[in-house]
Amino acid sequence: MRFYQILMLLTVSVLAVACSSGQSTRDKEEQARIELESKSAEEIYQEAMADADKGLYINAAKMFNEVERLYPYSDLAPKAQLQAAYAYYKSGKYDDAVIGLDRYIQLYPGSDDLDYAYYLRALNYYDQIVNVERDQAMTESALDNLNLLINRFPDSRYARDAEYKRDLTMDHLAGKEMEIGRYYLTRGYYQAGINRFMNVVEKYQTTTHVPEALHRLVESYLALGIEIEAYRVAAVLGHNYPGSPWYEDTYKLLDPKQRQKLLNDRSFVDKAVETIFRPQ
């Protein structure tokens, strides 16, 4: 009997301590809330900036959000929202950053920092680009957002970097097309491979993958016995990339008569370039 009495006393004591601890935590949270709400927008904003400077981006984002929550009509509210998005971006919370940036773009369409908001949104997608073996949906989103910034704000100070990143993004997408095209080519699915290689030639003309794409087209057409198309593509490759190793490989695939015609018949070469390799 005495054992059960002791056990009951211990249980009551533990529950009392737990309740006391829970109450203490709630009291502290309430006190922190009161202290925060007693501060000005400037004070909260500066605390958030201090956290960001220390690399405490999650804390900084929370504090920037508090500026907007407590002082939604202050001059600091738009800045705080943009800074919160940047803090989320730096901490790798890309979805939170994009949500915040979408909201900022909707709320402040006339902001002087609107180009930066578009740029930062593009970076959130760009930083998530994966290797060419993976699905490229994120790469497509990065390209769309980079193009949006470049087209809407061509004179922005962020446009040049966006153009550089767009070129890298397009090269990445072209690399994915080439990977799939090579897969089809090595397994004898020549038409499927041709479709992929033509995508590279038509959609990603400024990328480093175009010479190989043209060479693979020659290989594919020759494998299908369509020699006139192979010769026509070879003419385009030789005209645009005469010093490329891919042209050297292509030249070796042609018979002597085709090689000679490639060197001498300029009208055929010019016509081939016009029909295959038009500027987009």
Protein Blocks (a to p, Z undefined) as FASTA:
>chain_A
ZZmmmmmmmmmmmmmmmmmmmmmmmmmmmmmmmmmmmpcfklmmmmmmmmmmnopamlmm
mmmmmmmmmmmmbmklmmmmmmmmmmmmmnopamlmmmmmmmmmmmmmmbfklmmmmmmm
mmmmmmmpccfkbccklmmmmmmmmmmmmmmmmmbcklmmmmmmmmmmmmmmmmmmmmmm
mmmmmnopamlmmmmmmmmmmmmmmbmklmmmmmmmmmmmmmnopaklmmmmmmmmmmmm
mmbmklmmmmmmpcfklmmmmmmmmmlmmmmmmmmmgcZZ
